[in-house]
Each structure stands twice: as C-alpha cells, then as structure tokens.
C-alpha cells in the first residue's frame, strides 16, 4: 500500500551546512519513527522557503543512501508572514500500515506549522 508521509524542519540559516544538517535530521527522524528503509521509499518531494537557496535539500537524502530514489526540490510559495527557513518533505512510501499509524514529523520551529499532527 502506498502512503504519503509529511514533515518539516526550520533550519538555522541559508547556508549549505544548515540546510544539509537540518534536512538530514528531518529525513532520519521520518525514517526512524515510521520504521522504514530507503527500499520502502518510492519518491520524495522537498520544498524550501524562498529564503533558502544555498543548497538543494535532496543532497542530504543522497548522503543518507537515497541513491536510486527519485527526489525533487521545489520552492515553497512566498506567503507574507510565513515561517522562514523551512524545509518540507512529502515522502511516498510502500508501507503496510493504516493511514492513522503514519507518523508525520515536524521539528524545531516547524512544529508550529501543524500542531494538529506534529509528534
């Protein structure tokens, strides 16, 4: 069965290390909380707020072993007053669990984005 897992993290700044470190933390947490491996992942879409341009978030996933997983990066809509410096992901995975058992992951300041599902 295919499920989508959402997640987001607010990173420290618009520099390569902050983006890669934050995205690594996010992807790792999504994988651990949902007990999945890269073999379970169909694809991942990453977005970054317009103030993050120093690196592609997908680089962090590649460094974690997502070598044959399709990855895509895009810019988030520039909404006035939106939370800055946020990397989001939506991972499509093969998982034999009902939707209500999927753990969506919101870290650091990004918890404010979805307090209804952040764990």
N, C-alpha and C positions, 0 to 999 in steps of 0.2 A: 504494500500500500504506500502511496506517495503522500507525504505530509510536508508542510512548509513550517520552518522554524524562523522566528524573527528575533532580532537582537540589535542592541545599540550600545555605544560607549562614547562618553565625552572624553576627548584626548586633551593632553596638556597644552599643545601648541601646534602651529603649522610648520613642523619640521619633520624630516624623514623619520627620525628615531621615535618621536611621539606617535606618529601615525602607525608605524610598524609595530611598536610596542603595544599600543592600545588595541590594535586590530588582532594581534596575537593573543592578547588576554581575552578578548571577546570570543574569538573562534574556539580557543581552547576550552573556555567555560561552556559554550554551546555544546561542544562535543562531549565533555565530561558529564554535564547534567543530563544529557539525553542518551548517554551510553551508546554513542555511535562512533564509527571509524570513517576514514575517507572512502572506503569501499561502499558505504551506505549513502554517500552524498552524490546526488545527481548533478546539481549545479548550485552556484552561489552568486547572488547579485549583491554587490556592495554599493552603497551610496555614501557620499561625503558632503557635508555642508559646503557652500561655495567658498568659505574661508579656509578650506583645507585643499591645498594644491601642491604641496611639496613631494607627495608620493602617492602611488596607487595603493589602496588598502589590500588589493588582491596579492600584492607582493608578500605580505605576511602569511597568507594561506599557502602560497607556493613554498615558502620556507618551512611550513609545517607538514609538507608532504602532499599537498593537493596538486600533484603534477599532471594527472590525467583527468582532472575535474574541470569542466567549463566554468570559468569565472568571468564576471563582468563588473566594471566600475562605471558609475554614473554620478552626476552632480545632483544633489537634492535641490528642490525648489527653494529659491531665496525668499522666504516669507519674512516680512518685517517682524522683529521681536522674537524670532525663533531661537531656540537654544543653539549657541555657537559651538563649533569644533566637534561635531558629532559624526561618527562613522556608524552606519546602519548596515545590517545584512538581512537577507532573506535566503535561507538555505532550503533547497528542495531535497528531501531525503526519502530513501526506502526504509520504512520502519513499520513494524507490526504492533503499533500501539494506537489506541483511540486518541482522537484529537485532544481531549481534555487531559491526557497524560503528557503531552508535549510541554517542555519547559522552555519558555521564551526568556531571553536573558538581556537585562538592561543593567548596565554597570555605571558606576561613578555618577556624574550629574545626569546621565541619560535615564536614570530611574524615574525622573520627573516626567518623561515622555509618555510612559504607560504604567502608571501606578496601579492600574487595574490588573495587569498581568505580570509585572516585574516580580521576580522571586529573589 
